[in-house]
Amino acid sequence: MLRGVFPIVVTPFHDDGSVDCASLDQLVEDLLEQGAHGLGLFGNASEGYTLLANERVEMLRRIAVRVNGRVPLVVSSGHTGTDAAVALSREAEDLGAAALMVLPPYLLKPDGEGLIYYFQAISDAVRIPIMVQDAPLMTQVAMPAALLARMAKEIERVQSAKVEAPPTAPKIAALKAALGGLPFAIFGGLNGQFLIEEFECGAIGAMPSSDITSTYVAIWNHLEKGEMKEAWRQFTAALPLIRFELQPGLGVSAAKHNLVARGVLRSARVRHPTQELNAEGLRELAVLRDLHANSQD
């Protein structure tokens, strides 16, 4: 069920900061038209950390109706508290999530046994797969490959992981080895900067931002066909833009400006504490956007 490119859907806002539902509808259709194999909701690139509870509910309900089962929805439902994560996970399942992407608690950071307890509690509460989001640059919570493999073996619903712990490719290889052949879906993150290396080490998917989805899908399709030279050619052409969007705190703004330039969103508004690109950043982005567009011709 989970394989391929699952872009993290940015949250469109009006200039006044309210959710722009019309642009959200257009963005979802655009992502599907570009070949997305699934959608990721409320992750870091979605500014999920800025959304109100009622906004999450309305957005997920709206997206689920529009997608209507065409692709699976992976919904972020982690929280700083176990009971709250359980409640968010149940809610996401009820509203149409096909799987959950779950960050560990990152305020009071539990040890390995505490992480097992947290993910077990969520697993006991739902009937859909759980993707453990291994993102220590954001959470400062380390989850070694051995611990992720233990979760996969001991916790029923833990059936996937999104590895964002650099260097990602060696971590994915170590996790594959620790799993000992157990079926387990490993995805890469960090905007796909090591997409090809991760694939070669056993990843079966990637979850980048949502502004150049057709490029990621094209690269992925070449990888699946074993066309490595063409995969590298297209990846290399996109790399300056991918690299620019990896600047801490600025990637969401860059992705939104790219989507506005394509006419998908009406505003590039972000919510604080997400940073907005300054004038110099916008000039640099425009150059890289043009380079990327020319490379697709």
Backbone bond lengths (Angstrom), bond angles and torsions (degrees), N, CA, C in turn:
res aa  C-N    CA-C-N  psi(-1)  N-CA   C-N-CA  omega(-1)  CA-C   N-CA-C  phi
1 M - - - 1.464 - - 1.525 111.19 -
2 L 1.329 117.48 -41.53 1.460 120.67 -177.97 1.522 108.86 -103.01
3 R 1.319 115.94 106.98 1.460 121.32 177.54 1.521 108.86 -162.07
4 G 1.320 116.87 136.43 1.450 120.73 175.86 1.522 113.07 108.34
5 V 1.317 115.71 -152.05 1.470 122.65 -174.48 1.529 109.23 -98.56
6 F 1.317 115.54 117.22 1.464 123.30 178.74 1.536 108.23 -116.67
7 P 1.336 118.82 86.08 1.467 119.32 -179.24 1.518 111.56 -62.02
8 I 1.327 115.16 142.73 1.470 121.17 173.63 1.525 107.06 -80.66
9 V 1.313 116.69 117.63 1.469 122.43 -172.80 1.527 109.60 -74.09
10 V 1.333 117.03 118.88 1.464 119.38 175.00 1.528 109.09 -67.43
11 T 1.321 115.94 154.25 1.465 120.47 177.66 1.520 109.15 -95.85
12 P 1.336 118.69 113.02 1.469 120.07 178.80 1.529 110.86 -74.88
13 F 1.308 115.51 136.24 1.463 121.56 175.90 1.523 109.99 -120.69
14 H 1.322 115.44 149.47 1.458 120.04 166.40 1.527 108.34 -70.29
15 D 1.312 116.79 168.93 1.464 120.58 178.17 1.516 112.70 -60.44
16 D 1.349 117.39 -24.41 1.467 120.21 178.89 1.530 112.30 -85.29
17 G 1.350 117.66 0.33 1.458 121.10 176.47 1.513 114.98 95.26
18 S 1.327 118.98 -5.52 1.464 121.28 177.78 1.528 109.76 -80.43
19 V 1.331 116.30 156.26 1.461 120.72 -178.76 1.527 110.28 -66.83
20 D 1.318 115.71 131.51 1.467 122.78 179.35 1.530 108.37 -95.60
21 C 1.328 116.46 94.20 1.469 120.96 -174.94 1.526 112.25 -67.46
22 A 1.332 117.67 -35.41 1.467 120.07 179.41 1.529 110.48 -63.98
23 S 1.329 116.98 -43.68 1.463 119.89 177.57 1.526 110.86 -67.07
24 L 1.323 117.65 -34.34 1.460 120.73 176.58 1.526 110.44 -61.35
25 D 1.324 116.94 -45.24 1.467 120.84 176.95 1.527 110.77 -57.89
26 Q 1.326 115.60 -45.34 1.465 120.22 -177.90 1.523 110.79 -66.04
27 L 1.322 116.93 -39.40 1.461 121.07 179.60 1.528 110.91 -63.73
28 V 1.322 116.95 -45.51 1.465 120.06 179.89 1.526 110.51 -59.69
29 E 1.321 116.94 -45.45 1.466 119.50 179.14 1.532 111.00 -63.72
30 D 1.323 116.44 -39.41 1.467 120.71 178.85 1.526 110.98 -61.31
31 L 1.333 116.95 -43.30 1.462 120.89 -179.16 1.526 111.17 -64.68
32 L 1.322 116.60 -39.65 1.455 119.76 178.48 1.523 110.88 -68.31
33 E 1.327 116.59 -39.12 1.463 120.09 178.55 1.530 111.27 -65.30
34 Q 1.331 116.87 -29.91 1.465 120.47 179.22 1.526 112.48 -80.85
35 G 1.311 116.97 -2.45 1.458 120.09 173.57 1.507 116.43 98.48
36 A 1.332 118.47 14.09 1.467 120.21 178.96 1.522 109.99 -54.74
37 H 1.331 115.81 135.42 1.462 121.34 -179.51 1.533 111.65 -84.61
38 G 1.306 117.00 -13.15 1.456 123.95 178.57 1.515 107.91 -174.28
39 L 1.320 116.97 175.46 1.463 121.51 179.89 1.518 109.93 -129.22
40 G 1.340 116.06 140.49 1.457 122.48 173.55 1.520 109.58 -105.51
41 L 1.317 116.49 131.73 1.462 121.13 -175.14 1.529 111.67 -120.18
42 F 1.336 115.19 141.58 1.464 125.21 171.58 1.526 114.00 67.76
43 G 1.334 116.33 21.73 1.453 119.53 174.30 1.520 111.37 -79.08
44 N 1.329 115.98 -170.99 1.454 120.93 -178.52 1.519 111.39 -59.38
45 A 1.349 116.86 -42.02 1.463 120.48 179.87 1.518 113.05 -72.47
46 S 1.336 117.30 -10.64 1.465 121.73 175.15 1.526 112.00 -89.32
47 E 1.347 116.98 -2.40 1.465 121.09 -169.38 1.533 110.12 55.57
48 G 1.337 115.51 36.98 1.459 119.83 179.07 1.510 112.72 -58.26
49 Y 1.334 116.55 -26.94 1.467 121.75 -179.97 1.528 112.34 -70.17
50 T 1.337 118.06 -10.48 1.476 120.54 179.95 1.527 112.31 -104.78
51 L 1.336 117.87 -5.71 1.460 120.13 -171.87 1.524 112.22 -85.67
52 L 1.311 115.01 143.16 1.459 121.24 174.55 1.525 109.45 -79.10
53 A 1.331 115.78 158.52 1.465 120.35 -177.19 1.525 111.62 -58.42
54 N 1.314 117.33 -42.77 1.471 119.46 -178.56 1.530 111.42 -69.61
55 E 1.338 117.22 -29.31 1.465 120.16 177.33 1.531 110.55 -68.46
56 R 1.315 116.91 -41.81 1.471 120.51 176.99 1.521 110.59 -58.41
57 V 1.323 116.33 -46.54 1.464 120.72 -177.91 1.527 110.60 -61.50
58 E 1.332 116.29 -48.17 1.458 120.05 -177.11 1.524 111.08 -65.96
59 M 1.336 117.26 -40.75 1.458 119.87 -179.93 1.528 111.59 -65.95
60 L 1.334 117.03 -45.23 1.458 119.54 -179.07 1.527 110.63 -64.76
61 R 1.316 116.38 -42.22 1.467 119.65 178.20 1.535 110.15 -60.01
62 R 1.322 116.04 -43.24 1.469 121.02 -177.39 1.534 111.16 -67.24
63 I 1.321 116.34 -43.97 1.461 120.49 -178.81 1.526 110.51 -66.73
64 A 1.329 117.10 -42.14 1.463 120.54 -179.30 1.524 111.12 -61.29
65 V 1.324 116.88 -40.81 1.462 120.55 178.56 1.524 110.29 -65.33
66 R 1.333 116.73 -43.64 1.463 120.21 -177.79 1.526 111.32 -68.11
67 V 1.306 117.45 -43.88 1.467 120.46 -179.07 1.526 110.74 -68.52
68 N 1.330 116.36 -39.18 1.469 121.96 173.71 1.530 112.15 52.49
69 G 1.330 115.84 43.57 1.452 120.25 174.66 1.514 115.81 79.22
70 R 1.338 118.63 4.63 1.465 119.66 -178.56 1.516 112.56 -65.24
71 V 1.330 116.51 -36.11 1.465 121.86 175.27 1.529 107.69 -141.47
72 P 1.334 117.89 157.53 1.464 119.58 177.92 1.531 112.18 -74.33
73 L 1.332 115.45 147.67 1.459 123.15 176.76 1.522 108.79 -106.75
74 V 1.332 116.30 124.45 1.459 122.02 176.28 1.526 106.79 -106.59
75 V 1.320 116.60 116.25 1.463 121.98 -169.85 1.525 110.35 -110.44
76 S 1.324 116.21 126.91 1.458 121.70 176.93 1.521 110.07 -70.79
77 S 1.351 116.20 127.69 1.474 119.60 -176.79 1.518 112.74 -139.76
78 G 1.330 116.92 20.81 1.454 119.40 177.40 1.524 111.48 -73.07
79 H 1.310 116.29 162.78 1.464 121.14 -179.52 1.516 108.43 -156.84
80 T 1.334 115.77 166.48 1.458 120.52 177.23 1.524 112.36 -75.43
81 G 1.329 117.43 -14.25 1.461 121.83 178.25 1.513 110.90 -123.70
82 T 1.332 116.75 143.51 1.464 121.16 -176.78 1.524 111.93 -63.66
83 D 1.337 117.92 -47.60 1.462 120.08 -178.37 1.522 111.11 -61.20
84 A 1.336 116.91 -39.14 1.459 120.51 179.71 1.529 110.30 -67.50
85 A 1.326 117.87 -39.24 1.463 120.84 177.84 1.524 110.92 -64.53
86 V 1.317 116.66 -38.96 1.465 120.80 176.41 1.525 109.89 -61.23
87 A 1.328 117.10 -45.94 1.466 120.50 -178.74 1.524 111.42 -64.57
88 L 1.337 117.50 -43.56 1.462 120.74 178.28 1.530 111.17 -62.99
89 S 1.319 116.38 -37.18 1.458 120.67 -178.43 1.525 110.82 -68.72
90 R 1.313 117.03 -43.35 1.467 120.23 176.80 1.528 110.85 -61.60
91 E 1.319 115.13 -43.09 1.465 119.98 179.95 1.528 110.33 -61.18
92 A 1.332 117.12 -45.41 1.459 120.63 -179.00 1.525 110.67 -61.89
93 E 1.315 116.96 -42.59 1.461 120.13 178.25 1.526 110.93 -61.63
94 D 1.318 116.63 -44.55 1.464 120.83 -179.12 1.528 112.12 -62.71
95 L 1.343 116.72 -29.58 1.464 121.07 -176.14 1.526 113.74 -92.43
96 G 1.333 117.68 0.12 1.454 118.23 173.50 1.508 117.31 121.24
97 A 1.338 118.88 5.51 1.462 119.86 178.08 1.524 110.32 -64.92
98 A 1.338 116.27 137.55 1.460 120.93 173.20 1.522 111.17 -87.70
99 A 1.328 116.46 -25.18 1.457 122.45 178.11 1.525 108.17 -156.30
100 L 1.318 115.58 163.56 1.459 122.20 -179.33 1.520 109.67 -113.88
101 M 1.321 117.33 139.21 1.463 122.47 171.28 1.523 106.55 -109.14
102 V 1.337 116.10 117.69 1.460 119.72 -167.40 1.521 111.63 -122.82
103 L 1.321 115.59 115.61 1.462 121.42 169.93 1.526 109.86 -73.90
104 P 1.327 118.18 149.00 1.464 119.95 172.22 1.523 110.10 -72.97
105 P 1.333 118.35 163.20 1.467 119.39 173.00 1.529 109.44 -59.18
106 Y 1.341 116.71 134.01 1.459 119.01 -172.85 1.531 113.37 -123.84
107 L 1.337 118.13 4.29 1.463 120.02 174.93 1.522 108.51 -92.54
108 L 1.327 116.77 -67.72 1.462 121.41 167.36 1.516 106.25 -92.53
109 K 1.305 116.00 109.98 1.465 120.77 -169.39 1.534 110.00 -87.57
110 P 1.344 117.76 111.53 1.461 119.74 -179.01 1.522 112.40 -74.01
111 D 1.349 114.86 160.05 1.464 119.72 173.45 1.527 109.17 -80.72
112 G 1.322 116.27 -171.72 1.448 119.97 -176.49 1.521 112.93 -58.12
113 E 1.312 117.77 -44.26 1.466 120.38 -179.85 1.528 110.74 -66.48
114 G 1.322 116.01 -35.64 1.464 119.05 176.98 1.513 112.25 -65.89
115 L 1.339 116.78 -35.90 1.463 120.57 176.77 1.528 110.83 -68.31
116 I 1.320 117.16 -39.57 1.468 120.37 175.66 1.525 109.89 -59.53
117 Y 1.322 117.24 -44.34 1.467 121.26 179.95 1.525 110.66 -60.99
118 Y 1.323 116.95 -44.90 1.467 123.12 -177.75 1.527 111.01 -61.01
119 F 1.331 116.70 -51.96 1.465 119.43 -178.06 1.531 111.44 -71.05
120 Q 1.325 117.74 -31.40 1.464 119.92 176.41 1.525 110.44 -64.98
121 A 1.336 117.08 -40.15 1.468 120.68 179.49 1.520 110.94 -61.89
122 I 1.319 116.60 -40.89 1.472 119.76 178.46 1.531 109.71 -68.22
123 S 1.319 117.02 -43.89 1.460 121.11 179.62 1.524 111.65 -58.18
124 D 1.324 116.80 -40.73 1.459 120.87 -179.22 1.525 112.40 -66.97
125 A 1.339 116.86 -20.04 1.466 121.01 -172.97 1.518 114.12 -96.41
126 V 1.350 117.58 -12.60 1.474 120.16 -173.64 1.522 110.39 -128.29
127 R 1.341 114.74 173.03 1.468 121.17 179.52 1.534 111.66 -122.16
128 I 1.327 117.54 8.77 1.459 121.56 -177.90 1.535 109.84 -115.37
129 P 1.338 118.00 161.03 1.465 120.60 -176.82 1.529 112.96 -64.82
130 I 1.315 114.00 151.37 1.465 122.58 176.54 1.521 108.90 -112.54
131 M 1.341 115.52 129.98 1.466 122.57 172.35 1.525 107.44 -103.65
132 V 1.313 117.42 115.32 1.461 121.54 177.55 1.521 108.19 -75.57
133 Q 1.332 117.44 123.61 1.458 120.92 179.59 1.523 109.22 -93.07
134 D 1.302 115.60 106.69 1.464 123.37 -177.82 1.524 108.09 -93.90
135 A 1.328 116.22 89.64 1.471 121.57 -172.16 1.529 110.56 -130.81
136 P 1.334 117.33 68.50 1.465 119.59 -174.52 1.521 114.76 -66.36
137 L 1.346 119.15 -23.08 1.460 119.34 176.55 1.525 110.73 -63.04
138 M 1.324 116.67 -28.74 1.453 121.62 -179.99 1.523 112.24 -93.90
139 T 1.344 116.50 -41.80 1.471 120.26 -171.35 1.521 113.52 -96.18
140 Q 1.330 116.93 -21.77 1.476 122.20 -171.18 1.530 111.66 60.37
141 V 1.330 116.27 25.97 1.462 122.29 175.71 1.527 107.64 -110.71
142 A 1.321 116.42 117.47 1.464 120.95 -179.56 1.525 109.84 -88.20
143 M 1.343 115.51 131.24 1.463 120.89 175.32 1.521 107.72 -127.47
144 P 1.329 118.08 93.02 1.470 120.64 -178.29 1.522 111.61 -59.72
145 A 1.325 115.17 160.09 1.465 120.40 -179.87 1.519 111.22 -55.67
146 A 1.335 117.30 -38.60 1.468 120.33 -179.26 1.524 111.11 -63.20
147 L 1.331 117.40 -37.59 1.465 120.43 179.03 1.527 110.63 -69.87
148 L 1.339 117.80 -42.59 1.462 120.46 177.37 1.529 110.79 -61.09
149 A 1.331 116.28 -40.88 1.465 119.58 178.16 1.520 111.08 -65.66
150 R 1.320 117.55 -37.64 1.474 120.19 176.78 1.519 110.65 -62.67
151 M 1.334 117.02 -43.02 1.465 120.13 177.07 1.523 110.53 -57.91
152 A 1.341 116.14 -45.16 1.466 120.66 -178.73 1.520 111.12 -60.81
153 K 1.314 117.14 -36.51 1.457 121.80 -176.24 1.533 112.52 -81.73
154 E 1.341 117.23 -30.65 1.465 120.12 -171.34 1.529 114.12 -105.26
155 I 1.331 117.72 -22.13 1.475 120.18 -174.01 1.529 107.77 -111.31
156 E 1.312 116.42 118.79 1.463 122.02 -168.42 1.521 113.50 -54.97
157 R 1.321 118.09 -48.13 1.466 120.68 -172.30 1.520 113.47 -85.76
158 V 1.313 118.89 -9.72 1.470 120.07 177.38 1.518 107.55 -76.10
159 Q 1.328 115.22 101.23 1.461 121.96 -173.68 1.523 112.68 -125.83
160 S 1.341 116.35 8.07 1.459 119.59 -175.69 1.523 109.20 -161.22
161 A 1.327 116.01 160.72 1.463 121.67 173.69 1.524 108.66 -145.31
162 K 1.312 115.46 144.41 1.458 122.14 171.02 1.528 106.48 -107.85
163 V 1.325 115.54 109.02 1.461 120.94 -173.50 1.522 109.57 -91.76
164 E 1.333 115.21 112.81 1.464 122.02 178.09 1.527 110.41 -125.23
165 A 1.323 115.63 27.41 1.459 121.51 179.30 1.523 108.43 -100.80
166 P 1.336 118.39 102.84 1.464 119.89 -176.37 1.527 111.83 -71.03
167 P 1.351 116.95 147.16 1.464 127.66 -5.14 1.528 110.81 -73.61
168 T 1.321 116.29 124.36 1.458 120.81 -169.30 1.518 113.53 -69.83
169 A 1.316 118.50 -41.17 1.461 120.08 -176.18 1.531 111.99 -61.71
170 P 1.340 119.79 -47.96 1.463 118.76 176.10 1.529 113.03 -61.47
171 K 1.329 117.71 -34.80 1.471 119.86 178.02 1.525 110.47 -65.59
172 I 1.333 116.43 -40.65 1.462 120.36 178.23 1.531 110.18 -64.21
173 A 1.317 117.07 -42.16 1.469 120.50 178.03 1.529 110.76 -62.41
174 A 1.329 116.67 -42.14 1.467 120.66 179.00 1.525 111.13 -65.17
175 L 1.328 116.79 -39.11 1.459 120.39 178.80 1.526 110.47 -66.20
176 K 1.335 117.06 -43.48 1.459 120.14 177.64 1.531 110.57 -57.52
177 A 1.319 116.50 -42.94 1.458 120.23 179.79 1.525 111.15 -65.53
178 A 1.326 116.63 -41.74 1.462 120.42 -178.49 1.528 112.16 -68.31
179 L 1.324 117.16 -26.72 1.465 121.17 -179.82 1.527 111.76 -72.75
180 G 1.331 117.02 -22.68 1.448 120.33 176.55 1.517 114.87 59.58
181 G 1.313 117.78 36.20 1.455 120.99 178.40 1.509 115.27 91.42
182 L 1.326 118.32 -1.89 1.466 121.42 177.73 1.524 109.49 -65.65
183 P 1.333 119.26 129.63 1.472 120.48 177.47 1.524 110.61 -59.04
184 F 1.327 116.36 127.20 1.459 120.93 -174.82 1.518 107.50 -162.01
185 A 1.326 117.33 129.01 1.465 122.17 -176.49 1.532 109.85 -90.37
186 I 1.326 116.62 114.34 1.463 121.32 179.38 1.526 109.04 -106.55
187 F 1.331 115.52 125.18 1.463 122.76 177.89 1.525 109.35 -113.29
188 G 1.324 114.87 153.90 1.460 120.90 171.92 1.515 110.52 -102.23
189 G 1.318 115.68 161.53 1.462 121.26 178.47 1.513 110.25 -133.85
190 L 1.337 115.72 -139.63 1.468 121.73 179.13 1.520 111.61 51.63
191 N 1.337 114.95 42.12 1.469 123.78 175.98 1.524 113.75 59.84
192 G 1.324 116.15 26.03 1.458 119.23 174.28 1.512 115.56 70.49
193 Q 1.337 117.87 22.62 1.468 118.86 -174.75 1.526 112.99 -68.05
194 F 1.335 117.42 -21.99 1.464 120.58 176.00 1.528 110.22 -123.81
195 L 1.319 114.73 36.75 1.463 122.22 -176.53 1.526 112.57 -52.15
196 I 1.322 117.68 -46.82 1.464 120.51 -174.15 1.524 110.77 -72.34
197 E 1.333 117.15 -44.59 1.470 119.89 177.90 1.528 111.02 -61.55
198 E 1.335 116.71 -38.89 1.464 120.06 178.96 1.526 111.18 -64.45
199 F 1.328 116.37 -41.94 1.469 120.77 177.54 1.526 110.37 -59.68
200 E 1.311 116.20 -44.73 1.464 119.94 -178.10 1.526 112.04 -66.43
201 C 1.342 117.34 -21.72 1.469 121.14 178.73 1.522 112.63 -94.94
202 G 1.331 117.50 0.77 1.453 119.43 174.55 1.505 117.03 119.57
203 A 1.343 118.70 0.14 1.466 119.84 176.71 1.519 109.79 -67.10
204 I 1.328 116.31 143.52 1.466 119.95 178.01 1.533 111.74 -115.36
205 G 1.329 116.49 13.65 1.452 118.81 178.30 1.514 111.70 -172.81
206 A 1.331 114.68 169.28 1.458 122.11 179.21 1.517 108.73 -143.21
207 M 1.327 115.74 150.66 1.467 121.15 -178.20 1.526 109.40 -129.85
208 P 1.342 117.04 76.49 1.467 121.04 179.01 1.525 111.34 -84.96
209 S 1.326 116.65 -173.75 1.456 120.77 173.84 1.532 108.84 -73.50
210 S 1.327 116.37 -178.82 1.468 119.38 -166.76 1.525 114.50 -111.29
211 D 1.342 117.76 21.00 1.465 118.03 -176.10 1.526 114.34 -98.35
212 I 1.340 119.00 -22.08 1.475 120.04 178.10 1.527 109.04 -129.67
213 T 1.305 115.94 47.86 1.460 121.09 -174.15 1.518 112.70 -59.97
214 S 1.331 117.55 -41.22 1.468 119.26 -178.35 1.523 111.36 -60.91
215 T 1.324 117.36 -32.55 1.468 120.62 177.55 1.519 110.79 -66.74
216 Y 1.337 116.62 -47.45 1.465 119.89 178.49 1.528 110.96 -61.90
217 V 1.323 116.89 -40.59 1.462 120.60 -179.72 1.530 110.12 -63.93
218 A 1.336 116.97 -42.71 1.465 120.12 178.83 1.526 110.80 -61.62
219 I 1.324 117.01 -45.01 1.465 120.93 177.88 1.524 110.19 -60.21
220 W 1.332 115.49 -45.67 1.461 120.22 -178.32 1.527 110.90 -61.87
221 N 1.303 117.09 -43.12 1.458 120.15 -179.33 1.527 111.25 -63.08
222 H 1.334 116.93 -37.30 1.465 119.75 175.90 1.532 110.63 -65.26
223 L 1.324 116.82 -39.45 1.467 119.88 177.93 1.524 110.65 -62.08
224 E 1.310 116.53 -45.27 1.459 120.57 -179.04 1.530 111.41 -61.37
225 K 1.327 117.07 -31.54 1.463 121.53 -179.83 1.530 112.40 -87.72
226 G 1.328 117.19 -2.34 1.457 120.01 -178.30 1.509 113.94 78.53
227 E 1.332 117.36 15.38 1.467 122.00 -178.41 1.531 109.37 -90.33
228 M 1.325 115.39 71.53 1.461 121.29 -170.01 1.529 112.43 -67.08
229 K 1.327 117.57 -38.77 1.459 119.40 -178.02 1.524 110.83 -62.05
230 E 1.338 116.98 -43.85 1.465 119.85 179.94 1.526 111.02 -70.84
231 A 1.332 117.36 -34.99 1.465 120.38 176.40 1.531 109.91 -60.52
232 W 1.334 116.65 -46.01 1.463 120.42 179.11 1.527 111.41 -65.45
233 R 1.325 117.46 -38.05 1.468 119.64 -179.94 1.526 110.58 -61.76
234 Q 1.321 116.80 -47.50 1.459 119.56 -177.97 1.530 111.07 -70.58
235 F 1.326 116.80 -36.53 1.462 119.25 177.42 1.524 111.16 -64.04
236 T 1.313 116.33 -44.16 1.468 120.37 -178.91 1.521 111.21 -62.28
237 A 1.328 116.90 -37.63 1.465 120.17 178.39 1.521 111.83 -65.46
238 A 1.338 116.75 -32.67 1.469 120.71 -178.72 1.522 112.90 -87.45
239 L 1.335 117.57 -14.08 1.461 121.28 -170.52 1.532 114.70 -58.69
240 P 1.350 120.73 -39.71 1.476 117.81 178.24 1.527 112.83 -57.73
241 L 1.334 117.27 -39.23 1.461 120.03 178.84 1.522 110.94 -72.42
242 I 1.334 117.92 -41.81 1.463 121.17 177.06 1.524 109.99 -58.72
243 R 1.335 115.64 -44.89 1.471 121.02 179.87 1.524 111.62 -61.41
244 F 1.332 116.73 -43.79 1.463 120.33 -179.83 1.522 110.68 -59.52
245 E 1.328 116.47 -39.98 1.463 120.45 -176.11 1.520 112.90 -76.32
246 L 1.324 117.72 -6.34 1.457 120.88 177.61 1.525 112.84 -87.94
247 Q 1.316 118.10 1.00 1.455 120.03 176.19 1.526 109.20 -63.51
248 P 1.335 117.78 124.85 1.469 120.21 -175.83 1.523 112.17 -52.95
249 G 1.316 115.30 125.69 1.463 121.06 174.76 1.509 115.47 85.37
250 L 1.351 118.69 -11.07 1.465 120.52 -173.84 1.531 113.75 -111.74
251 G 1.333 116.99 -10.90 1.453 120.16 -175.04 1.515 113.90 -62.46
252 V 1.335 117.15 -37.60 1.464 120.25 -178.62 1.527 110.06 -65.40
253 S 1.325 116.63 -44.12 1.455 120.85 179.22 1.527 110.48 -61.75
254 A 1.334 116.53 -42.69 1.464 120.06 180.00 1.526 111.02 -62.79
255 A 1.319 116.77 -45.33 1.465 120.03 179.91 1.516 111.14 -61.03
256 K 1.335 116.49 -41.47 1.464 119.54 -179.34 1.531 111.12 -66.40
257 H 1.322 117.38 -40.63 1.467 119.02 177.91 1.530 110.56 -63.72
258 N 1.328 117.67 -36.83 1.463 119.97 176.65 1.525 111.24 -64.28
259 L 1.314 116.61 -39.79 1.472 120.48 179.61 1.522 111.44 -70.17
260 V 1.324 117.29 -33.89 1.471 120.28 174.60 1.524 109.52 -65.67
261 A 1.333 116.68 -42.71 1.470 120.32 -179.47 1.518 111.70 -61.53
262 R 1.333 117.02 -30.51 1.457 121.08 178.57 1.525 112.37 -85.83
263 G 1.328 117.54 -5.13 1.455 120.75 179.20 1.516 114.43 83.39
264 V 1.329 117.05 13.93 1.463 120.53 -179.60 1.532 110.87 -83.84
265 L 1.327 116.41 -42.64 1.470 121.82 176.53 1.520 109.43 -107.84
266 R 1.331 114.75 155.25 1.464 119.71 177.60 1.520 112.48 -93.04
267 S 1.322 117.20 -21.83 1.460 120.86 -178.33 1.519 109.36 -143.39
268 A 1.337 115.95 147.09 1.463 121.74 176.33 1.529 111.18 -98.13
269 R 1.309 116.56 17.66 1.475 121.94 -177.74 1.527 110.88 -56.45
270 V 1.336 115.76 135.59 1.461 122.23 172.32 1.523 107.71 -119.17
271 R 1.320 115.86 163.58 1.461 121.04 178.09 1.525 110.55 -104.37
272 H 1.304 116.47 136.31 1.457 122.16 175.65 1.529 108.70 -59.10
273 P 1.352 117.80 137.44 1.463 128.56 13.77 1.531 115.29 -92.33
274 T 1.332 119.15 13.23 1.457 119.99 173.43 1.527 108.83 -60.79
275 Q 1.329 117.19 136.50 1.462 121.40 -176.97 1.524 111.47 -88.33
276 E 1.301 115.42 145.40 1.463 122.69 175.43 1.521 108.31 -98.16
277 L 1.330 116.57 139.00 1.460 120.29 175.11 1.523 110.54 -61.59
278 N 1.324 116.63 139.04 1.450 120.19 175.05 1.529 109.79 -83.91
279 A 1.329 116.42 -178.86 1.464 120.42 -175.27 1.521 112.20 -59.74
280 E 1.333 117.71 -41.80 1.458 120.99 179.32 1.531 110.72 -64.80
281 G 1.329 115.98 -42.42 1.458 119.99 178.03 1.516 112.19 -61.52
282 L 1.332 116.33 -39.28 1.466 120.39 178.26 1.524 111.58 -65.39
283 R 1.331 116.81 -37.11 1.470 119.78 177.33 1.533 110.51 -65.59
284 E 1.333 116.48 -43.92 1.466 120.26 178.51 1.527 110.43 -62.69
285 L 1.320 116.23 -42.87 1.458 120.32 -179.41 1.521 111.26 -62.04
286 A 1.320 117.18 -41.26 1.467 120.59 -179.54 1.520 110.73 -61.00
287 V 1.328 117.42 -40.27 1.466 120.97 178.19 1.525 110.61 -62.64
288 L 1.325 116.04 -46.78 1.466 120.19 -178.50 1.522 111.38 -68.01
289 R 1.325 116.75 -35.20 1.464 120.26 177.74 1.522 110.64 -63.94
290 D 1.321 116.77 -41.29 1.467 120.76 178.60 1.527 110.45 -66.91
291 L 1.333 117.35 -40.84 1.461 120.24 177.30 1.516 111.09 -60.15
292 H 1.327 115.88 -43.61 1.461 120.30 -179.89 1.519 110.74 -65.14
293 A 1.338 116.70 -44.36 1.471 119.85 179.86 1.516 110.57 -61.54
294 N 1.322 117.68 -41.49 1.468 120.71 -179.76 1.524 111.90 -65.93
295 S 1.354 116.10 -32.26 1.455 119.18 179.97 1.514 112.53 -71.02
296 Q 1.349 116.56 -17.94 1.469 120.55 179.89 1.517 112.17 -86.81
297 D 1.337 117.09 -12.02 1.476 120.27 -177.29 1.528 111.71 -72.76
